[in-house]
């Protein structure tokens, strides 16, 4: 516990982060994270397009900033845009800009994100949400490094490095004709896949220490003790919301803390979750026992926020497939009939429990 608490109230400055850690706010040294950072160091010196993939809350923007920071463009602009946060009728203008009078409400000239990022890096978050109608224009600017503002016939040439990110499965979207294949191949030059927090559990104590120190400083509290039970609950929880969920729960816990002790902010139903050790998390050797334990704790409910799939960090369909492969079925319930124990529906094939 001393190693977790020794820096709990020290929030490093930006300058310290840059000298001590080339990757700024990326916390942890697990093998899964180190593998990602090795890929970042390999691709950053190039101008190649990078596609950052990962679940929501895994820190895709931090990886994009790290790529920019260790690239030759580090002193040039880093411009970002969340494509899912902009309405369709405004997204084209946000990306490419517009001239005065280009459309109703265009009362002046607007510089788009591509033009802002000239000589630097443009980070397009949630690129899977870009509408099909806009994708050909995006493809053109990526291939030709040129575009026109809305309402203008003048071509602007730019020199940018693109980093895109999404939590969606773009390959599956291509199969469903929801995303252009040519744009997908143009983006998928160098994919970087971020591991979910449940696959880098040994980073959790360091992340807890970092966020406790950060939020204690912000709210003016002094946290000097994290109970072992609380830390164990953090390391065994499935974290469906990943690092963002951990960050928000730590902020809540700091606000609720008394006498310098950090309380356990996890919901009551999750204070005794299925314990998944790093070796178990890979489902090597003890897969069957782990799944059975999760099903028992969840009352044999597979889906839903409290179901076995969520506790194991799996999709419902993935868990069902593993259960069938391993021959796992719900135990047959027994009922009393005329004083004798009899199996209920003994010949009925196994079906997933209702969610």
Number of C-alpha atoms within 10 A of each C-alpha: 11 9 10 17 20 11 16 24 20 15 18 16 9 11 10 12 15 14 10 11 12 15 20 20 17 16 15 17 14 14 13 18 20 12 15 16 21 10 15 22 16 11 19 21 15 13 16 15 21 24 26 24 21 19 18 18 19 21 19 24 18 14 23 26 22 21 26 26 21 17 21 14 20 17 12 16 16 21 18 20 18 17 21 17 11 14 11 16 8 10 20 21 19 19 19 22 24 23 18 15 13 17 11 7 8 14 12 10 15 16 15 18 20 29 22 20 21 19 18 23 29 25 25 24 24 21 22 21 17 22 17 13 11 12 16 14 16 17 17 13 18 20 10 11 17 16 22 17 22 20 15 13 9 10 10 14 15 19 17 24 24 22 27 25 26 22 19 16 11 20 16 11 15 15 11 10 11 16 21 20 15 13 18 18 11 15 22 18 12 16 17 21 20 21 18 23 27 24 21 18 24 17 19 23 18 19 20 24 21 23 21 29 24 20 23 23 17 11 11 10 18 20 21 17 16 21 13 10 12 15 18 16 19 22 23 21 23 25 21 21 16 18 20 16 16 22 20 14 18 27 20 17 20 28 16 13 18 13 10 14 16 23 20 23 21 18 9 9 9 16 17 14 20 22 19 21 15 15 11 14 18 13 16 9 10 12 16 15 12 18 22 17 16 23 20 14 17 20 14 20 19 24 22 12 11 17 19 28 24 21 27 25 18 15 14 17 12 10 19 19 12 14 18 12 9 12 10 14 16 16 9 14 11 13 12 10 9 7 7 9 11 14 14 12 10 10 8 8 7 13 10 14 12 8 11
